[in-house]
Amino acid sequence: MGENFAFFLPVMMASFGVMFLIVGGWSARAAGWWSAAFFCVAGGFSAPMGFAAMPMPLWGIIADILFATGFLLFSQALLQRWRPSWLLTARLAIWGGSILLCLLANIFGNLPLELVASDFGCFLLIAIPLIAAKGHLHSGADRTLFAAAALTALDNFLRGSTIPLTIAANGDFFTSSYAYLMQALACIFGLFLALSALATQMIDLLRRYQREAMVDPLSGLLNRRGFDDATSKIQAAGQPGGSLVVCDIDHFKRVNDKYGHAIGDTVISALARLLTLNASAGAISARFGGEEFVLFLPGVDAAHAAEIANDIRIGFTRTVAAKLQIDQALTASFGLSTVQRSDSSIHDAIARADEALYEAKSRGRNRVCVRRSLSRPSPARSAPVQTACA
């Protein structure tokens, strides 16, 4: 076994342990498991240096325990993505059985048995998550991570299966082909596994940050930025126009002042659920701030959109106050407009829906008002508008 390998592998594995430790500080899923696994494997690859300093058989069993523990942690890290804690009892049994066999082989001086027990134990521990990954490999990052874990499993299986061919005749581990292949392949597959796992962690973090930037945390609906992004994608794909509904909770400040902001937040969440439940397929719902909501219904005409808005209005009035045991009426007003071909952006339709909303407020609230262009406007003249309330 080359001295360069003996020094490089522990440093490389420990470096990845540190990197995952840092990523774990950003609340990345499974980063802690990855970090602990790479630190354990780094310790296992450091055992030859310990043996060189203090020659004794104990270093072999220390390495076996660290490798088995590292692969148990690898399996847990992988399963955190695909099927958390699956077959935990079985994996612990494999871990314990592998260590026990390694210990017995070490006591009796049977190096081939010790290596077989270690390699096949590691193989089984990392093979179980590969089975659990079925049906969960939806992204390129997951498929790459699966491939890296599969190659690592295959490396352990083939190395354990060919021990009679790779162990030196004199039984010396350090001068054997096995030791060289173990560390050479660990450099390749360990690096591939670490980089693949690190990539999935970073992608998860970016997706989480993107979601937090696009989604309102209270209602679970899109915020203004998320709404603009979602509607621009629909328009870029050449989807049909549709209808735009703007909603505002009536006298919401009174609810906050009388019952507190916790109840007010619950009211907002309740209306958000009604928007989601009543909206048509493909609808985009958003909270623009405070008690104001926007609902875009692609391909839906004004009549159908008015029915949807009215169902939401009635459901909100009839159910929310009763469920929250509020002794005052809870109502909401709605403004509606259709998207026109002449609109420069969807915000033109939002502006018309806002006008309809103000009309609903001025007519006593708790109603749906519709405003839409009656004809396509010419450059010199705006199209007439019509407002109807129900």
C-alpha positions in Angstrom: 0.0 0.0 0.0 1.5 3.3 -1.1 2.3 5.9 1.4 0.6 8.6 -0.7 -2.7 6.7 -0.5 -2.2 6.1 3.2 -1.9 9.9 3.8 -4.3 11.2 1.0 -7.4 9.1 1.7 -7.9 10.1 5.4 -7.4 13.8 4.5 -9.8 13.6 1.6 -12.5 11.8 3.6 -12.1 14.1 6.6 -12.3 17.1 4.2 -15.7 16.0 2.9 -16.7 15.4 6.5 -15.9 19.0 7.3 -17.7 20.2 4.1 -20.9 18.3 5.0 -20.6 19.6 8.6 -20.7 23.2 7.2 -23.6 22.4 4.9 -25.4 20.9 7.9 -25.2 24.3 9.5 -27.5 25.5 6.8 -30.1 23.0 7.8 -29.5 20.8 4.8 -31.3 17.4 4.9 -29.1 14.5 5.8 -25.9 16.6 5.8 -25.1 15.5 9.4 -25.3 11.8 8.4 -23.0 12.4 5.5 -20.5 14.3 7.7 -20.4 11.6 10.4 -20.1 8.8 7.7 -17.1 10.5 6.0 -15.4 11.1 9.4 -15.8 7.4 10.3 -14.4 6.3 6.9 -11.5 8.8 7.3 -10.8 7.2 10.7 -10.8 3.7 9.1 -8.3 4.7 6.5 -6.1 6.3 9.2 -5.7 2.9 10.9 -2.6 1.9 8.9 -0.8 5.0 10.1 -1.7 4.0 13.7 -0.4 0.5 13.0 2.9 2.0 11.6 3.3 4.0 14.8 2.2 1.2 17.2 2.1 -2.2 15.6 -0.7 -4.3 17.1 -3.7 -6.3 15.9 -6.2 -4.0 17.6 -5.9 -1.5 14.7 -7.5 -4.0 12.4 -10.7 -4.2 14.5 -10.8 -0.5 15.0 -10.7 0.0 11.2 -13.5 -2.7 10.8 -15.7 -0.9 13.3 -15.1 2.5 11.7 -15.8 1.2 8.2 -19.0 -0.6 9.3 -20.2 2.4 11.2 -19.4 4.7 8.3 -21.4 2.6 5.8 -24.3 2.4 8.3 -24.3 6.2 8.3 -24.0 6.3 4.5 -27.1 4.1 4.3 -29.0 6.4 6.7 -28.0 9.5 4.7 -29.2 7.9 1.4 -32.4 6.7 3.0 -33.1 10.2 4.3 -33.7 11.1 0.6 -35.7 8.1 -0.5 -37.2 6.2 2.5 -36.2 7.5 5.9 -35.1 4.8 8.5 -36.3 1.9 6.3 -35.2 -1.5 7.7 -33.3 0.2 10.5 -33.4 -3.0 12.6 -32.0 -5.1 9.8 -29.3 -2.6 9.0 -28.2 -2.5 12.7 -28.2 -6.3 12.7 -25.9 -6.3 9.6 -23.7 -3.7 11.2 -23.4 -5.7 14.4 -23.0 -9.1 12.7 -20.2 -7.7 10.5 -18.3 -6.3 13.4 -18.7 -9.5 15.4 -17.4 -11.7 12.5 -14.5 -9.3 12.1 -13.7 -9.5 15.8 -13.7 -13.3 15.8 -11.6 -13.4 12.6 -9.1 -10.9 14.1 -8.8 -13.0 17.3 -8.1 -16.2 15.4 -5.8 -14.4 13.0 -7.9 -15.2 9.9 -7.3 -12.1 7.7 -9.3 -13.3 4.6 -12.4 -13.9 6.8 -12.0 -10.5 8.5 -11.9 -8.8 5.1 -14.8 -10.7 3.7 -16.9 -9.9 6.8 -16.0 -6.2 6.5 -16.5 -5.9 2.7 -19.8 -7.8 2.6 -21.2 -6.0 5.6 -20.4 -2.7 3.9 -21.9 -3.9 0.7 -25.2 -4.9 2.3 -25.5 -1.7 4.3 -25.2 0.5 1.2 -27.2 -1.9 -1.1 -30.4 -1.6 1.0 -30.9 2.1 0.2 -30.5 1.2 -3.5 -33.5 -1.0 -3.2 -35.5 1.7 -1.4 -34.6 4.2 -4.1 -37.0 2.5 -6.6 -39.6 5.0 -7.7 -37.8 8.0 -6.2 -35.2 8.8 -8.8 -37.0 11.7 -10.4 -34.2 14.1 -10.8 -30.7 13.9 -12.4 -29.1 14.6 -9.1 -30.8 11.6 -7.5 -29.9 9.3 -10.4 -26.3 10.4 -10.2 -26.2 9.8 -6.4 -27.8 6.4 -7.0 -25.1 5.5 -9.5 -22.3 6.6 -7.1 -23.8 4.5 -4.3 -24.2 1.5 -6.7 -20.6 1.7 -7.8 -19.5 1.9 -4.2 -21.6 -1.2 -3.3 -20.2 -3.0 -6.4 -16.7 -2.2 -5.3 -17.2 -3.7 -1.9 -18.9 -6.8 -3.4 -16.2 -7.5 -6.0 -13.4 -6.9 -3.6 -14.9 -9.2 -1.0 -15.5 -11.9 -3.7 -11.9 -11.8 -5.0 -10.0 -11.9 -1.7 -8.3 -15.2 -2.5 -6.8 -13.6 -5.6 -5.7 -10.3 -4.0 -4.3 -11.3 -0.6 -0.5 -11.9 -0.5 0.6 -15.5 0.0 2.4 -14.5 3.2 -0.9 -13.1 4.5 0.5 -9.6 4.9 -2.2 -7.0 4.3 0.0 -4.0 3.6 1.9 -5.5 0.7 -1.1 -7.2 -0.9 -2.9 -6.2 -4.1 -6.1 -6.0 -2.0 -4.7 -3.1 0.0 -3.7 -1.2 -3.1 -7.0 -1.8 -4.9 -9.0 -0.9 -1.8 -7.4 2.5 -1.5 -7.1 3.2 -5.2 -10.8 2.5 -5.9 -11.8 4.3 -2.7 -10.2 7.4 -4.1 -12.3 7.2 -7.3 -15.7 5.9 -5.9 -15.4 7.8 -2.6 -14.8 11.1 -4.5 -17.7 10.3 -6.8 -20.0 9.5 -3.9 -19.0 12.6 -1.9 -19.4 15.0 -4.9 -22.8 13.4 -5.8 -24.1 13.7 -2.3 -22.8 17.2 -1.9 -24.5 18.2 -5.2 -27.8 16.9 -4.0 -27.5 18.7 -0.7 -26.8 22.0 -2.5 -29.6 21.5 -5.0 -32.0 20.9 -2.1 -30.8 24.1 -0.4 -31.3 26.1 -3.6 -34.8 24.7 -4.1 -35.7 25.5 -0.5 -34.4 29.0 -0.8 -36.2 29.4 -4.1 -39.4 28.2 -2.5 -39.0 30.5 0.4 -38.5 33.4 -2.0 -41.7 32.5 -4.0 -44.1 31.2 -1.3 -45.9 33.1 1.4 -45.1 31.2 4.6 -48.5 32.0 6.4 -50.9 30.9 3.7 -48.8 28.5 1.8 -49.8 30.3 -1.5 -47.4 32.0 -3.8 -46.3 35.5 -3.0 -46.3 38.3 -5.6 -42.9 37.3 -7.0 -44.0 33.6 -7.2 -47.2 34.6 -8.9 -45.4 36.7 -11.5 -43.0 33.9 -12.2 -45.8 31.3 -12.5 -48.0 33.4 -14.8 -45.1 34.4 -17.0 -44.3 30.8 -17.6 -47.9 30.1 -18.6 -48.0 33.1 -21.0 -44.6 32.2 -22.5 -46.0 28.7 -23.2 -48.8 30.2 -25.2 -51.6 29.1 -22.9 -55.1 30.7 -23.3 -56.0 33.8 -21.4 -58.5 33.2 -18.6 -59.9 35.1 -15.7 -58.3 37.0 -12.8 -60.0 37.2 -9.4 -58.9 39.6 -6.6 -60.1 38.9 -3.1 -60.0 41.0 0.1 -61.3 40.1 3.6 -63.9 42.6 4.8 -63.1 44.6 7.9 -60.1 42.4 8.6 -58.5 44.9 10.9 -61.4 44.5 13.3 -60.7 40.8 13.5 -57.1 41.4 14.4 -58.0 44.2 16.9 -60.7 42.2 18.7 -59.3 38.6 18.6 -55.6 39.1 18.1 -53.2 38.4 15.3 -53.1 34.6 15.9 -56.8 34.4 15.0 -56.2 36.8 12.1 -53.5 34.5 10.8 -55.9 31.5 11.1 -58.6 33.4 9.1 -56.0 34.1 6.3 -55.0 30.5 6.3 -58.6 29.4 6.1 -59.4 31.6 3.1 -56.2 30.4 1.4 -57.4 26.8 1.8 -60.8 27.7 0.2 -59.0 29.3 -2.7 -57.0 26.1 -3.3 -59.9 23.8 -2.9 -62.4 25.6 -5.1 -60.0 26.7 -7.9 -60.0 24.9 -11.2 -57.1 22.7 -12.3 -54.0 24.6 -13.2 -55.1 27.7 -11.3 -52.5 30.0 -9.7 -53.4 31.4 -6.3 -51.3 33.9 -4.4 -51.4 36.2 -1.4 -50.2 39.6 -2.4 -50.0 40.9 1.2 -52.2 41.5 4.2 -55.6 40.2 3.5 -55.5 40.5 -0.3 -55.5 37.4 -2.5 -55.2 36.9 -6.2 -56.4 33.9 -8.2 -55.6 33.4 -11.9 -57.8 30.8 -13.7 -56.2 30.0 -17.1 -58.7 29.2 -19.8 -61.7 30.0 -17.6 -64.3 32.4 -18.9 -65.9 35.2 -16.7 -69.1 33.3 -16.0 -67.4 30.2 -14.7 -64.8 32.3 -12.8 -67.7 34.2 -11.1 -69.2 30.9 -10.0 -65.9 29.9 -8.5 -65.5 33.2 -6.7 -69.0 33.1 -5.4 -68.5 29.5 -4.0 -65.4 30.7 -2.2 -67.3 33.8 -0.9 -70.2 31.7 0.4 -67.9 29.0 1.9 -65.8 31.6 3.7 -68.9 33.4 5.1 -70.6 30.2 6.3 -67.8 28.1 7.7 -64.8 30.1 8.9 -66.4 32.2 11.7 -68.2 29.1 13.0 -65.1 27.0 13.1 -63.0 29.6 14.8 -65.9 30.5 17.2 -65.9 34.1 16.2 -69.1 36.0 17.2 -69.0 38.4 14.2 -69.7 37.8 10.5 -66.7 37.1 8.4 -67.1 38.1 4.7 -64.9 38.7 1.7 -65.3 40.8 -1.4 -64.2 39.8 -4.9 -63.3 41.6 -8.1 -63.1 39.8 -11.4 -61.8 40.5 -14.9 -60.9 38.5 -17.9 -57.4 38.6 -19.5 -57.6 40.5 -22.8 -55.4 40.1 -25.9 -54.6 43.8 -25.8 -53.2 43.5 -22.2 -49.5 44.3 -22.1 -49.2 42.0 -19.0 -51.4 40.2 -16.6 -51.2 43.2 -14.3 -53.6 45.0 -16.7 -56.2 42.3 -15.8 -55.3 42.7 -12.1 -55.9 46.4 -12.3 -59.4 45.9 -13.8 -60.1 43.2 -11.1 -59.0 45.7 -8.5 -61.5 48.2 -9.8 -64.2 45.6 -9.6 -63.1 44.9 -6.1 -63.4 48.5 -5.1 -66.9 48.5 -6.7 -67.8 45.5 -4.5 -66.6 47.3 -1.4 -68.5 50.4 -2.3 -71.7 48.4 -2.8 -71.7 47.0 0.7 -69.0 44.3 0.5 -69.6 40.5 0.6 -70.2 40.2 -3.1 -68.5 39.5 -6.5 -68.2 42.2 -9.1 -67.0 41.6 -12.7 -65.3 44.2 -14.9 -64.1 43.4 -18.4 -63.5 45.2 -21.7 -66.4 44.9 -24.2 -64.3 45.3 -27.3 -60.7 45.5 -28.3 -59.4 49.0 -27.7 -57.9 51.1 -30.5 -54.7 53.1 -30.0 -56.7 56.3 -29.8 -59.6 55.2 -27.7 -60.0 53.0 -24.7 -62.6 50.2 -24.8 -65.7 50.6 -22.8 -66.0 48.6 -19.6 -68.9 47.0 -17.9 -69.2 46.2 -14.2 -71.7 43.7 -12.8 -72.0 42.6 -9.2 -73.7 39.7 -7.5 
